Amino acid sequence: MKNPNGTVVITGVNSGIGLALTQKFLDENYHVIGTTRSGKLDKLTHENLEIVALELSDKESIDIANEEISKLSGEIKIVINNAGIAPDVAQIVPDITSFNQTISTNLSGTVFFTEEIIKLIVPGGKLIFMTSDMGLPRKADANGPSYRISKAGINMYAAILAKRLEEQNVSVTPMHPGWVKTKLGGDQAPLTAEQAAENLYKGIMQNKQSGKFWNTTIPGIEDF
């Protein structure tokens, strides 16, 4: 490794925003530990990149991933919880299968992955949650019930953690990347994953207020 600026953990780096963020942090000379379901990433190789298997809906996988990450780096500067799914984003009425899948991945899986990895974040470090303004009550709409609920839960969890981690000097920020050309966003979205990653990186570096919702499309903090 070429004297990296620190270690960043990014979940869900196989494609989209996660992959673009990985490339961005590598370009900025960080050591990146990324996660994919398979534990492999064929799209990108780098001397400062390591990949760990993680399935957020599986507690055993969460435990194994955290153990592997701790062996790769006991001092993490930034954690970005990016992995997530949205199988019902176009639905109006929730169904039990997609609802359970979404909550177990986006909310409960992310919570319990985070509960372990925060033990490795250094003082002055940053904990980031990739969320959405679709999870804000004032932005409620009929579509995507389980996705919206999962992101609303993450927004609350981030606010709670900001209080818990204040004495440890670890900032917590839920971040809205905007409408992005991904599997979720579709081809009509105005932002590429690379543009979103640039905006997110700037927000991560600029934001000084823990526990606030950061909207990269403004950019800046917003009320929940």
N, C-alpha and C positions, 0 to 999 in steps of 0.2 A: 504493500500500500504506500502511496505517495503522500505521507503526512496529511491525512484527511482532517477536515475541520471538526469532525466529530461523527458519531454514529447516528443514523436515522433509520427507524423501523417504519416501513410502509406496508400495510396489508393490501392484498388484492392488486398485485402489480402485473397481472398477465396481459392486461389490455387497458385501453381508455385512459382515464385520468391517472390511475395508479402507475401505469407504464410510463406516461409522460412525466409524472413527478419523479419517478426513479431516474429517468434520464437527466432531468433538471438538477437534481441533487448530486448526481455523479459529475455533471458538468461543473458544479460549484465545489468540487473536491470534497465531497462527503463520503464516508463509508456507509453504504446502504445495505440493510438487511430487508429483503422483500419477501412477502409470502404469496404463494399460490396454492391452490388445492392439491396439485400434483407434486409440489416441491421442485418443479422445474420451470425454467424460463428460456425458451429457445430464441425469443425475439431480441434478446439483449444480453451481451456478455461484457464484463468489465472487471478489472483487477480489484476494484473496490466494491464489488457487488456479490452478495451471497443470498441464496434463496432457501427458504424453509417452507415445509409443507404445513398448511393450516386450513382446516375446515371448521368454520365458526359455528356450525350447527352441531358439532361433535365435541363434547367436553374433554374426552381423552385426547383428541387432536390438539385442542387448546393447551392442555397441560404439557404435551410433548413439545409443541412449538415454543412455548415459553421457556422450557428447559433448554432447548437447542439455542434459542436466542441468547440466553444468559451465558452459555458457553462461548458464543461468538463475541459477545461484548457485555461486560458487566457495568458499563457506563454509557447510557443512551442519552443523547442530547435532545432528540425530537422523536416523538411517536405520532404517526399519522394513521388513524383508523379510517381507511378508505374502502375496504371491502364491503360489499353489500349487494342485495338483489332487489328487484322490483317486478315480480311476476304479475301483479294485479294493477299496475299503474294505469292501465286503460279501462279497468273494470269499475263499475259503480257499486254493485252488491258484492260484499266479501264472500269468499268461499273458504271453508275450513282448511283445505290443503295449502293454498297459497298464503293464507293468513299465518298459519303455524310456521311455514318455511321462512316467511319474511321476518317474523318476530324472533325466531330462534337464531337467525343469521344477523340481521341488522341491529337487534336490540340486546337480547340476552347473551348471545355469543360475543358480541362486542364488549358488553359490560364485563363478562368474566375473563375474557382475554386481557382487558385493560387492568383489572384488579391485580393481576400478577405482574404485568410488565411495568406498572408504575413504580414498583420496587427498584427498578433499574435506572429510572430517570434521574439524572444528576440535578443538584440545585441549580436553578437558572434555566432548567430545561423546559420544553414545551410539549404539551399534549394536545393533539389536533383531532377533531372529529369531522369527517366529511358528512355534512348534513344537507338540508335543503330548506328553502323557505316554504316548501310544501308541508313542512312540519310545524309551521307557525299557525296558531289558532286564527289569527286575523287573515291568513291566506287560505283558510279552509275552502274546499270545493268538493264536488261529489265523487270525483274519480280517485283511484288509488288508495282505498281505505287503509289497507295494512301497511303500505309504504308510508303514508302520511303519519299513521300512528307510531310506526317504528322510529321515524325521524323526530317526532315530537318527544318521544321517550329519550332519545339520545340528547336532544337539546336540554331536557331537564337533568339528565345524568351529568352532562358537562357542567351545568350550573352548580350542581351539588359538589362535584369534584373540585371545582374552583375554590369552594369554601374549605373543603377538606385538605387540599394541598397548599393552601396559602402559606402556612408556616414552613413548608418544605421548599418554598420559593419555586414552585412549578406552576406555570401558567397553563390554563385550559381554555381552548377556543373551539367552538363549533363553527364550521365555515361552509358557506353556501358558494359553490363554484359557478353558479349560473346555468344556463341552458347550453349543454355541451353535446357535440356530435359523438355519441357513444351508443352502445346497445340500448341504453335507457333513453337517451335524449333523441335519438333518431337523426336522419340526414337533414332535417329542416332546421336543426339547432344552429344558432349564429356563431358559436365558438368552437374551435377545434380543441382537442384534448391538450395540445401543446400550448395554446393560448391560455386555457384554463390553468394549466400547471404554472405558467409564468405569473399569472395573477395570484394564485394561491401562494406561491413562493414569496412574492412581495408582501402579501398579507401576513404570512408567518413571521417574516423578518421585521415587519413594521409594527405589528400590533403590540401594545404595552398593557392592555387591559384584560385581565383574566376574567373568564366567566361571561363574556359578552359575545353575542352573535355577530360574526363577521361576514358581511356580504361583499364578495369580490366584485360584483357588478356596480357597486357605488363608487369606489371601494370604501369600506369603513364599517364601524359598528352600527348595529340596528337594535331596537328594542325587540324582545321576544314576542 
